[in-house]
């Protein structure tokens, strides 16, 4: 009978071992399922990040196009301003050349009868009676100061100072 009790105990131990191993396999499958859920969640998060990155790229692309069009518009405005400035410079140079030719006209006009309205049209001032700004510009230029510095000192536009100096040299 001893061997019957031994066999019974061995059977009970075998059943207990089988129950433990079954419990472990259930725990393993539960752990595997949790990992699969985690995997699905990670995949969803990755997709969300991809969607956000794509939206960000679209926004950046749109902003780049907007900035490009703004820069193009500004370039067009700058080019127009440069053309206008070139035209004004050409007109100023033409006026400077006309002023240079003014003494030659006065020699021709000296042979004509005097016109009482001539002073109203082109008043002639002797150089010593030039306006105070012109005298100051000439004095500073004689000291070797450049047109930009003269304009800054006198609070005038550089173009005006350059014109005064150009008319002097003519």
GIDAZI-V450144 format. One record per residue. PHI is phi in whole degrees, -180 to 180 (none if undefined). D_CENTER is the distance of its C-alpha to the mean C-alpha in Angstrom with 2 decimals. Layout:
phi:PHI d_center:D_CENTER
phi:PHI d_center:D_CENTER
This chain:
phi:none d_center:101.79
phi:-59 d_center:99.66
phi:-69 d_center:97.87
phi:-71 d_center:97.27
phi:-67 d_center:95.56
phi:-63 d_center:93.57
phi:-67 d_center:92.55
phi:-63 d_center:91.64
phi:-64 d_center:89.52
phi:-63 d_center:87.88
phi:-64 d_center:87.14
phi:-63 d_center:85.64
phi:-63 d_center:83.49
phi:-65 d_center:82.37
phi:-64 d_center:81.42
phi:-64 d_center:79.50
phi:-64 d_center:77.64
phi:-64 d_center:76.83
phi:-67 d_center:75.48
phi:-65 d_center:73.27
phi:-68 d_center:71.89
phi:-67 d_center:71.26
phi:-63 d_center:69.43
phi:-66 d_center:67.26
phi:-65 d_center:66.40
phi:-65 d_center:65.40
phi:-64 d_center:63.13
phi:-65 d_center:61.60
phi:-67 d_center:60.94
phi:-66 d_center:59.46
phi:-66 d_center:57.16
phi:-66 d_center:56.24
phi:-64 d_center:55.44
phi:-64 d_center:53.21
phi:-66 d_center:51.35
phi:-65 d_center:50.94
phi:-64 d_center:49.58
phi:-62 d_center:47.16
phi:-62 d_center:46.12
phi:-62 d_center:45.52
phi:-64 d_center:43.50
phi:-63 d_center:41.35
phi:-63 d_center:40.81
phi:-64 d_center:39.72
phi:-64 d_center:37.28
phi:-62 d_center:35.83
phi:-64 d_center:35.49
phi:-62 d_center:33.77
phi:-65 d_center:31.25
phi:-61 d_center:30.71
phi:-62 d_center:30.22
phi:-65 d_center:27.65
phi:-65 d_center:25.74
phi:-64 d_center:25.90
phi:-64 d_center:24.63
phi:-65 d_center:21.72
phi:-64 d_center:20.95
phi:-64 d_center:21.16
phi:-62 d_center:18.75
phi:-64 d_center:16.18
phi:-62 d_center:16.82
phi:-64 d_center:16.48
phi:-65 d_center:13.13
phi:-63 d_center:11.89
phi:-65 d_center:13.53
phi:-62 d_center:12.09
phi:-64 d_center:8.42
phi:-62 d_center:9.82
phi:-68 d_center:11.72
phi:-65 d_center:9.16
phi:-64 d_center:7.31
phi:-61 d_center:11.00
phi:-64 d_center:11.98
phi:-68 d_center:9.67
phi:-63 d_center:10.99
phi:-62 d_center:14.37
phi:-64 d_center:14.20
phi:-65 d_center:13.35
phi:-61 d_center:16.15
phi:-65 d_center:18.44
phi:-64 d_center:17.90
phi:-66 d_center:18.73
phi:-61 d_center:21.76
phi:-61 d_center:22.88
phi:-64 d_center:22.65
phi:-62 d_center:24.67
phi:-64 d_center:27.21
phi:-66 d_center:27.59
phi:-63 d_center:28.10
phi:-61 d_center:30.69
phi:-64 d_center:32.43
phi:-64 d_center:32.52
phi:-64 d_center:33.97
phi:-63 d_center:36.52
phi:-65 d_center:37.45
phi:-64 d_center:37.83
phi:-68 d_center:40.11
phi:-65 d_center:42.07
phi:-68 d_center:42.51
phi:-66 d_center:43.75
phi:-85 d_center:46.25
phi:-60 d_center:47.42
phi:-62 d_center:50.28
phi:-64 d_center:51.62
phi:-66 d_center:51.80
phi:-66 d_center:53.57
phi:-66 d_center:56.19
phi:-70 d_center:56.75
phi:-72 d_center:56.85
phi:-67 d_center:59.41
phi:-80 d_center:61.90
phi:-87 d_center:61.41
phi:-64 d_center:63.18
phi:-63 d_center:61.34
phi:-109 d_center:59.17
phi:-70 d_center:59.33
phi:-99 d_center:55.86
phi:-62 d_center:54.11
phi:-67 d_center:52.93
phi:-70 d_center:51.28
phi:-81 d_center:49.24
phi:-130 d_center:48.31
phi:-69 d_center:49.30
phi:-101 d_center:49.99
phi:-114 d_center:49.61
phi:-67 d_center:51.05
phi:-59 d_center:48.59
phi:-75 d_center:50.12
phi:-108 d_center:49.44
phi:-64 d_center:45.69
phi:-64 d_center:43.55
phi:-60 d_center:42.64
phi:-63 d_center:38.93
phi:-62 d_center:39.88
phi:-61 d_center:42.42
phi:-65 d_center:39.94
phi:-62 d_center:37.38
phi:-62 d_center:40.22
phi:-64 d_center:41.52
phi:-68 d_center:38.22
phi:-66 d_center:37.62
phi:-65 d_center:41.18
phi:-82 d_center:40.30
phi:90 d_center:37.66
phi:-84 d_center:34.58
phi:-76 d_center:31.56
phi:-58 d_center:30.26
phi:-63 d_center:27.07
phi:-69 d_center:29.26
phi:-62 d_center:31.84
phi:-61 d_center:29.40
phi:-66 d_center:28.19
phi:-66 d_center:31.83
phi:-92 d_center:33.00
phi:72 d_center:30.09
phi:-115 d_center:29.67
phi:-76 d_center:26.99
phi:-62 d_center:26.73
phi:-60 d_center:27.55
phi:-67 d_center:30.71
phi:-64 d_center:31.85
phi:-63 d_center:31.25
phi:-65 d_center:33.24
phi:-61 d_center:36.05
phi:-67 d_center:36.25
phi:-66 d_center:36.17
phi:-70 d_center:39.00
phi:-69 d_center:40.94
phi:-73 d_center:40.83
phi:-79 d_center:41.94
